[in-house]
Amino acid sequence: MLSFLYNPGKSENIIAGSNEFKNRLGLAAGFDKYGTAIRFFHSLGFSHVEIGTVTPYPQPGNPKPRIFRLPDYQAIINRMGFNNGGTIEVMSNILKARKYIQKDFIIGINIGKNKMTEIENAVLDYKICLNHLYNYADYFTLNVSSPNTEGLRKLQDRDYLDNLLSEIQSENKSLSAEKSLKLKDIFLKIAPDIDDEQLNVIFELCIKHDITGIIATNTTLKRPGINTKTTEEGGLSGKPLRKLSNEILDKLNKLNSVLPDKKLLLIASGGVFNKDDFNEKLRSGAALVQIYTGLIYEGPAIIKKILK
């Protein structure tokens, strides 16, 4: 019934990285942290869903209340804090869902560190997630940009990021050989709150370590255009994020344009509420687009409206 009501039924068959996507629209990480709603989102017509953020071990996240709607701005502030069931629970849920969904539905897994893990040891958490979930993901996203886990954004700095990407790709190659599986695509999800110098460093390191692409962007700590007196802390998503997110996407596209051969695959996320927003992301170089807050405010009908 859901498929009849909302699924656009159209197929483009987009090759992005090593995977084939039936269209360019997916669900961003943060909506299904446990992997319990994969069948539901498959029925709505998305080409892919990104589960997570998943950490090695279960954790409850930050104290409630931790998510706040700003309907006047069609925005959300959240400070969830990576609440999730850990790799073992997510693994089990994906395994169950795979029995009922089409093979062309792509499942990405967004991974991060546990709250109690020191930033100096964060790489170990990402490697644990990669190991536990390697058989179950079509691609992985390294979340180094959530504003709701203390210190996490330090992983976007040169030294931390250089080490993280090196270790992850080494593990990726080892697991691929050990399990006789194709090498997994690795994406990096970045913050919109970075300057040009830091963006250039991130881009340079992604090229250096053969990272598949960048997801632009996560939520922002800024409050662009928000006149309300809200003092709630956390990451802002929705329409006010669109301009910041698009600026990062445009800059990445320009960096890509000067490369002679291999380019980073860009996935856009931030402020998509309609087909015009979607097309704007594509014109700025995105191969795929993900939605989150737009789905909350517009409902499942947004998928067919965007893809029609």
C-alpha positions in Angstrom: 0.0 0.0 0.0 2.8 2.5 0.9 4.6 1.6 -2.3 1.4 2.3 -4.3 0.8 5.7 -2.6 4.3 7.1 -2.4 6.8 5.2 -4.6 7.4 7.1 -7.8 8.3 3.8 -9.6 10.8 5.6 -11.8 14.3 4.2 -12.3 17.4 6.1 -13.6 20.1 3.5 -12.7 22.8 5.8 -11.5 26.3 4.4 -11.2 27.9 6.2 -8.2 31.1 4.7 -6.9 30.9 0.9 -7.0 27.1 0.8 -6.5 24.2 1.3 -8.8 21.3 3.4 -7.5 17.8 3.3 -9.0 17.4 7.0 -8.6 19.4 9.9 -7.0 17.3 10.4 -3.8 18.2 8.8 -0.5 17.5 9.1 3.2 20.2 10.8 5.3 21.6 9.2 8.4 19.9 10.1 11.7 16.4 9.0 10.8 16.9 5.2 11.2 19.6 4.8 13.8 18.8 1.2 14.6 18.1 -0.2 11.1 14.5 -1.1 12.2 12.7 0.8 9.4 14.6 -0.2 6.3 11.6 -2.0 4.7 9.4 1.1 5.3 11.9 3.5 3.6 12.4 1.0 0.8 8.7 1.0 0.1 8.6 4.8 -0.2 10.8 4.8 -3.3 14.2 5.9 -2.0 17.2 4.5 -3.8 19.2 4.2 -0.6 19.0 4.6 3.1 21.9 5.5 5.4 21.6 3.7 8.8 23.1 5.3 11.9 25.2 6.8 13.2 26.2 3.4 14.6 28.9 3.1 17.3 30.6 -0.1 18.4 28.6 -0.5 21.5 25.0 0.6 22.4 24.6 3.9 24.0 21.5 6.0 25.1 22.6 9.3 23.7 22.1 12.7 25.4 19.4 13.4 28.0 15.9 14.2 26.8 14.5 16.5 25.6 17.0 16.5 22.7 15.1 17.3 19.6 13.2 20.6 18.9 11.1 21.6 16.0 11.1 25.2 14.8 8.0 25.1 12.5 8.2 28.8 11.6 11.5 28.1 10.0 10.9 24.5 8.9 13.9 23.6 10.9 15.0 21.2 13.6 17.6 21.5 16.3 18.8 18.1 17.7 21.4 17.1 20.2 20.7 13.3 20.0 24.3 12.2 20.7 24.6 9.0 18.7 21.8 7.0 20.5 21.9 3.6 18.8 21.9 -0.1 19.5 25.5 -0.8 18.6 26.9 -2.9 15.7 25.5 -6.2 16.7 21.9 -5.0 16.9 22.2 -3.1 13.6 23.7 -6.1 11.9 20.8 -8.3 13.0 18.2 -5.7 11.8 19.8 -5.4 8.4 20.0 -9.1 8.0 16.3 -9.4 8.7 15.4 -6.5 6.3 17.5 -7.9 3.4 15.0 -10.9 3.1 12.2 -8.6 2.1 13.8 -5.8 0.0 14.9 -5.6 -3.6 18.6 -6.2 -4.3 18.9 -2.8 -5.9 18.1 -1.0 -2.7 21.4 0.4 -1.3 22.1 0.3 2.4 24.8 2.6 3.7 26.0 2.6 7.3 27.1 5.8 9.0 29.7 5.0 11.7 31.1 7.0 14.6 32.8 6.7 18.0 31.2 5.9 21.4 30.9 8.9 23.7 33.3 7.5 26.3 36.1 6.8 23.7 38.8 9.4 23.9 39.4 11.2 20.6 43.0 9.8 20.5 41.5 6.3 20.3 38.6 7.1 18.0 40.1 5.3 15.0 39.7 2.0 16.9 35.9 2.6 17.2 35.6 3.2 13.4 37.6 0.1 12.7 35.4 -2.0 15.0 32.3 -0.8 13.2 33.9 -1.6 9.8 34.8 -5.1 10.9 31.4 -5.9 12.5 29.3 -4.5 9.6 31.5 -5.2 6.6 29.2 -7.9 5.2 26.1 -5.9 5.6 26.9 -2.4 4.1 26.9 -1.4 0.5 29.0 1.6 1.6 30.2 3.3 4.8 30.2 6.9 5.9 32.6 8.2 8.5 30.8 10.7 10.7 33.4 13.2 11.9 31.1 16.2 11.9 28.3 15.7 14.4 28.2 18.6 16.8 26.6 16.5 19.5 29.5 14.3 20.5 32.1 16.3 22.4 35.4 16.7 20.4 34.2 14.7 17.4 34.8 17.5 14.9 38.5 17.5 15.8 38.6 14.5 13.5 38.3 16.9 10.6 41.7 18.4 11.5 44.6 17.4 9.3 46.5 15.1 11.7 43.5 13.3 13.0 41.9 12.9 9.6 45.0 11.8 7.9 45.4 9.0 10.4 41.7 8.0 10.4 41.5 7.8 6.6 44.8 5.9 6.3 43.7 3.3 8.9 40.2 2.9 7.5 41.4 2.3 4.0 44.0 -0.1 5.2 41.3 -2.0 7.1 39.0 -1.8 4.1 41.5 -3.5 1.9 42.3 -6.2 4.4 38.6 -7.0 5.0 37.9 -7.1 1.3 40.7 -9.6 0.7 39.9 -11.7 3.8 36.2 -11.9 3.0 36.5 -12.1 -0.8 34.2 -9.1 -1.1 34.5 -6.0 -3.3 36.2 -3.0 -1.7 33.6 -0.9 0.1 33.0 2.7 -0.9 34.0 5.1 1.9 32.4 8.5 2.3 33.3 11.3 4.7 30.4 13.4 6.1 31.6 16.9 6.9 30.3 20.0 8.8 29.1 23.2 7.1 30.9 25.2 9.8 34.4 25.0 8.3 36.5 27.6 6.5 38.1 27.3 3.1 41.4 26.3 4.5 40.0 23.3 6.4 37.8 22.3 3.4 40.9 22.3 1.2 42.7 20.0 3.7 39.7 17.6 3.9 39.5 17.5 0.1 43.3 16.9 -0.3 43.3 14.1 2.3 40.3 12.4 0.7 42.1 12.3 -2.6 45.3 11.1 -1.0 43.6 8.1 0.6 41.3 7.2 -2.3 38.1 8.0 -0.4 35.1 7.6 -2.6 33.4 10.9 -1.8 32.1 13.5 0.6 28.6 14.0 2.0 28.0 17.7 2.3 26.8 18.4 4.9 25.9 17.6 8.5 24.0 20.0 10.7 25.2 23.4 11.7 26.0 25.1 15.1 25.1 28.4 13.5 21.6 29.9 13.5 21.3 31.6 10.1 18.1 33.5 9.8 16.7 32.2 13.1 15.2 35.2 15.0 13.5 33.2 17.7 14.9 33.4 21.2 15.6 29.7 21.4 18.6 28.9 23.4 18.6 25.1 22.7 22.0 23.7 21.9 22.6 21.2 19.1 22.8 20.9 15.3 20.4 22.9 13.1 18.9 21.2 10.0 16.2 22.2 7.6 15.6 25.2 5.4 18.0 27.5 7.3 20.9 25.1 6.6 20.4 25.1 2.8 22.6 28.1 2.0 25.5 27.0 4.2 25.3 23.5 2.8 25.1 24.6 -0.8 28.2 26.9 -0.3 30.2 23.9 0.8 28.9 21.8 -2.1 29.8 24.5 -4.6 33.3 24.8 -3.2 33.8 21.0 -3.4 32.5 21.0 -7.0 35.1 23.7 -7.9 37.9 21.7 -6.3 36.7 18.6 -8.2 36.7 20.6 -11.5 40.4 21.2 -11.5 41.3 17.5 -11.0 42.6 15.9 -14.2 41.1 12.4 -13.7 39.6 10.8 -10.5 37.1 13.1 -8.8 35.4 12.8 -5.4 31.8 11.7 -5.6 29.6 14.3 -3.9 26.4 13.5 -2.0 24.4 16.5 -1.0 22.4 16.9 2.2 20.9 19.9 3.8 17.7 21.9 3.2 16.0 19.9 0.5 12.2 20.4 0.6 11.2 20.2 -3.1 12.3 19.4 -6.6 13.9 22.8 -7.1 16.1 22.3 -4.0 16.9 18.8 -5.3 17.9 20.1 -8.8 20.0 22.9 -7.3 22.1 20.3 -5.5 22.5 18.3 -8.8 23.6 21.5 -10.7 26.2 22.1 -8.0 27.8 18.7 -8.7 26.0 16.3 -6.5 25.6 12.7 -7.8 23.1 11.8 -5.1 20.9 13.8 -2.7 19.8 12.9 0.8 16.9 14.3 2.7 16.0 14.3 6.4 14.1 17.4 7.8 12.2 17.8 4.5 10.7 14.4 5.0 9.6 15.3 8.5 7.8 18.5 7.4 6.5 17.5 4.0 5.8 13.8 4.7 6.4 10.8 2.5 4.8 12.5 -0.5 7.9 14.6 -0.9 9.7 11.6 -2.5 7.3 11.3 -5.5 7.2 15.1 -5.9 11.0 15.3 -6.1 11.4 12.3 -8.4 8.4 12.8 -10.7 
